[in-house]
Amino acid sequence: MKKINGIHACTTSLISQDHVRLDLFVIAHNIVHLIKTNHDIQIKTLIVDILQRFGYTVTYKKAWIAKQKALEIAFGSGKESYSYMHVWMTAAQHFVPNTIFRYKTSTSMEDGEDESSKVILNRVFWAFKPCIEGIQYCKSIV
């Protein structure tokens, strides 16, 4: 064991007070109301809110991950949304006949191997029949 005489100089002026028990789930559940109100809220704003609420400064990374979890709590996961997409579009085709609905997916490629269990949604297109018919009444602009 060494004893240091004099001034200790390896400290930083930016000390994070990140509390061990203030985990991602606690933060996410406490900011979910902010996310529902404004899903584009900045991470800096969330850090300030957490500081005011709990008295601790969380790291940017922890606040960002908590925001992602709060978005999932508020609006569901991407996998959930993807599973409902076909149901919603089928309902649109049922209630607005002749609606066109197309989507394109691809499989993920990791390390050069085709991993068909992971599907990536590239794009979705839909057009309602009244909109398709209304195009003929639009004025052409060159």
Beta strands, then each sheet from edge to edge (+ up, - down):
strand 1: 100-110
strand 2: 113-127
sheet 1: 1+ 2-
end
